[in-house]
Amino acid sequence: MLSQAEKETVIQFDEANQQAKVYTASWDMARSLKRAGYQPVKKAKGAWWFEIPVHAVRIEGTHDSLSIG
């Protein structure tokens, strides 16, 4: 079983592509992405990889929000 610190999520994207790659070892994050309509492109025990549109990435701060793409 993974510790809370090991249940990481990594989002990777660049300016050349319109897809973001999302790796997660968090069941909660994987479930949220699936509920949003995204299906994993790869699965392993306790890990999921997704590809989502860059414009779907949103960062919410204390005072403002930033939509990527």
C-alpha positions as CSV (number, residue, x, y, z in Angstrom):
1,M,0.0,0.0,0.0
2,L,1.3,3.5,-0.9
3,S,1.7,6.2,1.7
4,Q,-0.1,9.5,1.2
5,A,3.2,11.1,-0.1
6,E,3.6,8.4,-2.7
7,K,0.1,8.9,-4.1
8,E,1.4,11.6,-6.4
9,T,-0.1,13.1,-9.6
10,V,2.2,14.6,-12.3
11,I,0.8,16.8,-15.1
12,Q,3.2,17.3,-18.1
13,F,2.6,19.5,-21.1
14,D,4.5,21.7,-23.5
15,E,3.7,24.5,-25.9
16,A,4.0,22.2,-29.0
17,N,1.1,19.9,-28.1
18,Q,-2.5,20.4,-27.2
19,Q,-2.5,17.3,-25.0
20,A,-1.4,17.1,-21.4
21,K,-0.1,13.8,-20.0
22,V,-1.3,13.0,-16.5
23,Y,0.3,10.2,-14.4
24,T,-1.3,9.5,-11.1
25,A,-0.9,6.9,-8.3
26,S,-3.9,8.3,-6.6
27,W,-7.1,6.3,-6.8
28,D,-9.1,9.5,-6.1
29,M,-7.5,11.5,-8.9
30,A,-8.0,8.6,-11.4
31,R,-11.6,8.3,-10.4
32,S,-12.1,12.0,-10.8
33,L,-10.6,12.0,-14.3
34,K,-12.8,9.0,-15.2
35,R,-15.9,10.8,-14.0
36,A,-14.9,13.8,-16.1
37,G,-15.0,11.5,-19.1
38,Y,-11.3,10.7,-19.6
39,Q,-10.1,7.1,-19.9
40,P,-6.6,5.9,-19.0
41,V,-4.3,5.2,-21.9
42,K,-2.3,2.9,-19.7
43,K,-2.8,1.2,-16.4
44,A,-0.6,-0.7,-14.0
45,K,-1.1,-1.9,-10.5
46,G,-1.9,1.3,-8.6
47,A,-1.0,3.7,-11.4
48,W,-2.9,5.3,-14.3
49,W,-1.8,7.4,-17.3
50,F,-4.2,9.7,-19.0
51,E,-4.0,12.2,-21.9
52,I,-6.3,15.2,-21.6
53,P,-6.7,18.4,-23.6
54,V,-4.3,21.1,-22.3
55,H,-7.3,23.5,-22.0
56,A,-8.9,21.1,-19.5
57,V,-6.0,21.9,-17.0
58,R,-7.1,24.6,-14.5
59,I,-5.1,25.9,-11.6
60,E,-7.1,27.6,-8.8
61,G,-5.3,30.0,-6.5
62,T,-6.4,31.9,-3.5
63,H,-7.3,35.1,-5.5
64,D,-7.5,33.9,-9.1
65,S,-7.7,31.0,-11.4
66,L,-5.6,30.1,-14.4
67,S,-6.8,28.0,-17.4
68,I,-3.9,26.5,-19.3
69,G,-4.0,26.4,-23.1
